[in-house]
Every structure is written in structure tokens, then in C-alpha cells.
Amino acid sequence: MSSPSGETLLIVEDEAQIRKFVRISLEAQGYQVREARLGEEGLASCVASPPQLVVLDLGLPDLDGLDFIRRLRAWSTLPILVLSVRASETEKIQALDAGANDYVTKPFGIGELMARVRVLLRKEERRDAPSARFAFPGLRVDLARREVEVDGLPVSLSRKEFALLSLLVSSQGQVLTHDQILREVWGPSHQEDTHYLRVLVGNLRQKLGDDPMRPRFILTVQGVGYRLAV
Amino acid sequence: MAVTLPQPPSWPRRLPPLGHYLFAIAVVAVTVAIAFLLPWLFPHASRALLFLIGVLVVSAKASLGPSLLASFLSFLAFNFFFTEPVHTLKVTDDGDVTTLIFFLLVSAISGNLASRMRQEMAERQASLERISRLYAFSRRLTSAVGTTEVLDALIDQLALLAGTRIPAIRIFLAEGGQDQRPGPLPREARRHGDDRPLTPAELDAAWAGRSPEPFIRGDWLFLPLTTDRGTFGLVALAAARDPTAVESARNLCDQAAVALDRTRLAADLEQAKLVSETEQLRSALLSSVSHDLRTPLASIIGSATSLLEYGEAFSAADRRDLLATVAAEAKHLDRHIQNLLDMTRLGQGKLQLKRDWVDVHDVIAGALARLAEVLTGLEVRVWIEPEVPLLWVQGTLIEQALVNLLDNAAKFSPAGGRIDIRAERVGGEVCIDLSDQGPGIPPEERERIFDLFYSVSRGDRDHRTGSGLGLAICRGMVAAHGGQVRALPGEGGHGTRMRLSLPLVNPEFMPLPEDRP
């Protein structure tokens, strides 16, 4: 599935080997790829000519990855995909809270990276023409009319269940942290109440007929949050 | 009623108690009464002998003073009541003077003899007691395993010896070993008696000027705890004036010093043994780790170089096969490194749990997803009882623990075998059971397979599972949550059932059903 639009991606990563295989693979998929070895270089490159997506390594020699995200977010909403090492869930959550859109854990397979890139670019495309209707294999959601169909059959959801589902479908496969969901669905005073969220996800999965062992729709990202399976 | 014991040994009586004098007077009075009441039995001369018996009785029972008193009184009574002229103290007969002299002589000699005998008996009894106490003490020292026991025995024994005569006892122990000069002050290890001051300066001076002999500084007498290998500490006795007591205390200290020396030697040996075991473990780990890192690397390097050199000559299927090997082995290497990292984190005790409410479905699904490739060709069945509540755990760690258990089960499963995963609530715990159809584990090894040293030293290096760190890590992670991992016999006696149990923290606080609020 190549990208005819020839979108430009910027890779900010100090490891030459990783830059190389990511660039080769992305270019093979029809993307334009620019590279930056250092954080400052990357930021300058964004200012000079904003790409459609930034792939950012969190462990840069010159700049803390979180600082990079904050400085870019100060003036731009362009999507950021973070590359992080496995060690800590906290690091990923911090990056997401600082404004990163999604992450891939090193070491990663190229397929995983491609999937995340596609999700972010597709979402970016739709930003210009926001839609109230989403269709995924087996799942159709109409936000305006509050209608949900699974495999063609209508499903009735409670208010909170619908709020959660609409959040997931609007993000279109981008990861949502517990904090982000809690804030959106319950409001800012319920940041610690993960158990509400667990129960709500359980109920929603049940109504959507989603087997938690082999989820079709809602994926758990352990220690981080949830995403829609796309 | 001569009360000579119990008296502390080596503490001579200065004065016979008043009772002894009263006893002497009473004996004389009784003698007079007998002489009066039974006059027909006693002619004049034998009356004197009667009094003499009284004097002897007093001498035998009491010491010299009372017996002299008795003889004097006897003479007076005899003179007053029974010699002419009666009821006067006049002496008309020379024989009576002789009687008086006799009385005095007899009482002096016999009193002396009797009191010496008694003293000897008392001393013998005291020394018997001392010996049996010393025997008990040295038995206690012999069985003492550590410094604590030795010090306990010593302070008890010193307190017993001191009684009321030594008002305060302190034991000081040199830090870190013997002869720390001019090192830090020895620290106080035990104390007995009152809280009279012993300033650090005094202690410092005493420690600096210590000698193998007892020495006195100010109000304190210091006894060193010394063996050939040096001085371990000091015992300070307050206001100890009695040389016998000091000598006994010194004997105790010498014995205690030998025992201290012995326990320290034993501790040193133990330490040396521990170090050598750690060393052994480290080298076993190192060799296992390098083996486990190299095995996948060998496949990766081999496959990659084959493709580089001869890639064009290979069929498309072969190329793909080799590339799949590279990817799979690299992933294996990654899992192995993750294990090592986990082990390090657990070993350093720095595992700080970030607990959150976690759905048991999610951790099991996560573990299965991560091991999808390893589990290919096996049948996995999952059953989660509906009443299993949310867990208050760090989800990533429990998932990792399950990954390690599953990895292990997959390793021992026959081709096409089945792995059953079952989660249920049992009392105050949630149990997750993993049953496989492998060969099972002999009962005597069911506990040891979780032992890092055991699994590593056994050389269990099948590279599909890594160095055998997996189960030890699994147990460590679950233990960090207050839970347990055990190996049980499989159902129907086949295979193995691994049971991971987690206590339900805060079970009364259950999340509300439905989407509140």
C-alpha cells in the first residue's frame, strides 16, 4: 500500500543504522524522508519546512526528547511518533502527555512502525475534513446520530460507553493514555479512577461482542492505555 | 540457729550476728534451769561439767565471741548459784577458780575450732557454687553461636557475681574487630546496674591505655576482653573494691574473650563462604549469559552473511527463510536481554511497584500476544471465572511473569500439546493456573526450579528459554506483589501446573459496576 501523495517524514534519530532501515522502508512505501541526527537539527528542519510527520527518538545526545516535543508543540500540531526503549512505561506516558501522538518501542519490527505511521497520517488527512461517521471492519459508528453497529447489527450503549467508544474511533488507532480517557469521559477530577475505566472497557467490550483474549476492536496497551484496533 | 549461709563467698563476716549472743545467753539460762530442776542428778562437781557442755554447744554453733560470753556467763551463774557462799559472787574454793579457767580455755579452743570448721564448710560450699556457675557459664559460651549470645552470657554472669557490691557494669566492644587503635571508641554493647556516667573521654583514655591486666580509672575498674589475637573490648565495673570479686570477674572476661574470638572467626568463615558462593553464582551466570547471547547471534550472523554473500543464488523461499531466522533470533535475543534487565532490577531490590487496577483478561491476553510466535503449533485454552475481580498490581510485571511461565510451559510441551490457563478467585487470592502436557517435574525439584543458582548451575541452557532465569524472575516479580508462584503436579498426574497467586489487596474496595458516576 504505497502513498501516492508523497508525504514528507522527518526522522530525528542519532543511530545511523536505525535511520537507514527506517528511511529505506519508508521510501519504499512512497514517502519522502528527511533525516536529522540531533534534536536541534530536527527542530530547525521542522521550522524550515514542516514535514507531515516527525519520527522522534527519545534518547537524543543533545536534547531531552520531552523538551523536543514541548518546543515543537509550542507552535505546531504536526503528528509526532516517538521511538522509546522498553525500560519504562512512565517515559512513554510522559511523552504522550507532553504531546506525542503515539509511540513504538525499540526494538520494533518495521510493520509496527508502518502501521503507526499510516494511522497518524490518515488522521492528519481527516483533520481538514472532520467526519462524524467512522467505518472499520465490522464496526460502524455515527457520532452525530449516536448510532453504533457491529457486523451490521445495532448496539445500544450507555452514555459513558458511547463517550469512550467515540473517543477511540476519533483517534483512529492512535493510543490514548488512561489519563486522557479519564479526563475526556469523566472530567479532570477523576484522574486516579482507573478502576472505573477498567470496568467501563469491560462492559463496552461485552456489548460490542469483543473477546478480550482476541480483541477485534479495543486493544489494551498494558501500563499505558487503550487504542482502537485498525 | 547458726545462719552462716547463704552469704556471698569471699565476703568475710565481720561480726557474728546479735542472735548468736542471745543464743549464748539462752543456753546458759537453760543450763542453770536444768541444774536447778534436776539437782539430784548433778552433784556439785558434775554441775560444772553441765555448764561446760553448754559452753561447748555454744562454741559449736556460734563463733568465738558468743562462746566466750557463754563461758563467762556460765562461770558467773555457776559461782552465783552453786558455789559457797551461795547467791554471792565470792570465790572461796580454789577449785572454782580452776573451773572458771577451764570454762574460758575450753570455750576459747572449741569456739575457735568450730568457727574455723564452719568457715571452711561455707567456703567449700561457696566454691562449689562458684564452680557450678562457672561451668554453666562456660557451657553457655560453648554453645553461643554469635557475639550477642556471648555478651548476654557475660553480662548475666557478671550481674550475678556483682550482686549489690558492684553498682554498675558496662561492656564495650571494639568496632569491626580487635585492636582498633587509635580507631573509633568502642561502642557500648551491654549494661547492668545504675546509670552513673562514664564519659566518652574517660572511655577513650581507658581504651587508649588498655593493658592485659585490670586497671582503674576514676571510679571505674576496667577489665580487657583479650586473647592472643588482640583486645575485643572492655568491661567496666563501677566501684569494684573487692579483690576476690575482681579476680572472678577477670576469669569470666577471659573466658568470654575466647568465646568472642571464636564466634568472630566463625562469622569470618561464613562471610568467606558467602563470597565464594556469590563468586560461583556470578561465574555460572556469566558463562550462561554469554552462551545465551551468542547462540542467537550465531544464527543471525550466519544467516545475514549467507544472504549477503550468496543471496542471489538462493531461491526466494530460502532467502525468506533465512531472513525469518534473523528476525526470530533477534527477537529471542531481545527477550533474553529483557530477562537480564529484570533480574538486575530485582537483584538490586529497586523494584518500586507502580500499581494500578488491572483486568486479568488484559494481562493474559498481553502475555499470549507477546508469545504468539513461541506458541505457534500449541493449543492454548483460557478460562477466566467471571467473579475474578480487578487486580491492584503493576500490570506490566504480572504480564512479564506470565510470559515467563508460558515460555517455560511452551518449552516443555510436546508438539501440538495443550496449555490450559485458568484464573479464579480462591478466598482472598486470585490464582492463575497454567497447566501443560510436558513431562512434569519430580516433587523434589518443584521448589528448586525457582532457585536462580539451581537453574543456572544445572546448566539448563536450552536456548529457546534462555538461561533459566525466567522462573526466578517470575517468582521475584510476583513476590514483589506479595504473591506466590508454585509448581504443582499436573491434573491427572500428567505435566505441570504452575500456580501464580496474588493476594487481593483491598478486597472490600471493589470498583462499582456500570459506568459511574
Interface residues (C-beta under 8 A of the other chain):
Chain A: R86 A87 E89 T90 P107 G109 S158 R159 K160 E161 H178 W186 T194 H195 Y196 L197 R198 V199 L200 V201 G202 N203 P212 M213 R214 P215 T220 Q222 G223
Chain B: A327 A330 K331 D334 Q338 L341 K354 D356 W357 V358 D359 H361 D362 V363 I364 A365 G366 L368 V382 L390 Q394 G395 T396 E399 P511 L512 P513 E514 D515 R516 P517
